[in-house]
Amino acid sequence: MKNRRLNVPQEIQTLCETLRAAGFEAYLVGGCVRDLLLEREPKDWDITTNAKPEEIQKLFRETFYENDFGTVGVVTESGDPRLKVVEITPYRIEGKYSNARHPDEVKFSDNLSDDLKRRDFTINAIAYEPTARALIDEHGGQEDIQRRLIAAVGDADLRFKEDALRMLRAVRLSAELDFAIETKTASALVKNAQLLEKISRERVRDEFTRILESPRPMQALYVAQKLGILRYISPELEEGMGIKQNQAHAFEVFEHLLRSLQAAADKGWSLDVRLAALLHDVGKPRVRAWSDEKNDWTFHGHEAVGARMAKKILSDLRFSKETTEKVVALIRTHMFFSDPDTVTLSAVRRTIRNVGPENIKDLLNLRICDRIGTGRPKEQPFRLRKYMSMVDEALRDPISVAMLKMDGTRLIEMGEKPGPRIGWILHALLEEVLDDPKKNTADYLESRSQELATLGNTELKKLGEAGKERLTEEEEAAVEELRKKHHVS
């Protein structure tokens, strides 16, 4: 036991004090203690106690108890979502695990040591009593934190046989914390990797997602492959190992995909972009062919094959339909032609239509990840920046008479005959609105249209032509601003 002051929120201290005032023990345990020792912000808080579930529920106003493991959810009045529901669990002794995931039987204990020795890793088996500021560390967790190691509690082989998902958790923690996996723990992981076949794909997906959202997903997936568990996430990824690419790439397919993923993580981009970066070239091994003409490898159609493979991978992992469809669209479209010297604005609009305007920025980000993953020094060369400006131009709401709260139909209803005068009136109105957007109201434009309708053709045409010239100037100025934004003026 060692005294140390850790930064525990008042809500958590109050829960512990309530338990202790009723004559029970109360300790923080698990990831929250680990994160406090690492001076990280815990994502959630867990309390363990010698009180039984029904005793816990009697002490707090709003609780729920809907599981077989004794965990009681206590609802607090905190405005912090991480503290809104705090889980309090009795000390536990777990029976045999017959499905490599959950114990067949759970017994409650009066001894904290029984609870700590059933936990997965030493860094998660440290308890903290906030009132006395006492750390209880019976398995060397603090030492492993200092050594930056992930080590199983007790017999690593037994820990993984109990719950195979712990193997993915070890890899995920290594990526989140930048810790190494201790040698004996790694050996047990290799030995038991096949047990992951027993784990539901939803649970594998959840750990995989957390790996991808970590700061170091490339490191994690590289470790997962070396330890023999990547195949239980997606065997298709391993098809890229040893597959050399053409001269535009410095790395084989597998490393290129990991580097592209890491680029997305370094940028803090979304899970969708990270998934697309990891899978965008997954089809290359299946279409690779040697070209005597080019004296190099070719990968024709890999984006279409990769999109089909990605759909299968994501569906197998039970990702949502929305995520799957978006990632598949990004992969299918990632080879879009982006040479601004030859591509037209209409071609850019077709790309936007193919991937969806809501996804076009993510497609451009995927291209950046792809480029970084090749080993090229510049992530945004001039050509890509110019293409980005063309995308912004294609997406921009055009400055036109369509923005007016007045149209030709209404002018005809007001008595104007169909013909060129309608266009002159609308362009004259547009010039006034460009000068003063507040004039873009139905009342003002209707009143002003009545005044313009009294003018002769010559005078009205002059005002209309002036409006057209102003429109051209505004369009050119807007495009110039977009080009400046992307440094391609």
Summary of the structure (lengths in Angstrom):
residues: 489
radius of gyration: 31.3
end to end distance: 65.9
largest distance: 97.9
contacts: 1589
relative contact order: 0.06
helix: 56%
strand: 10%
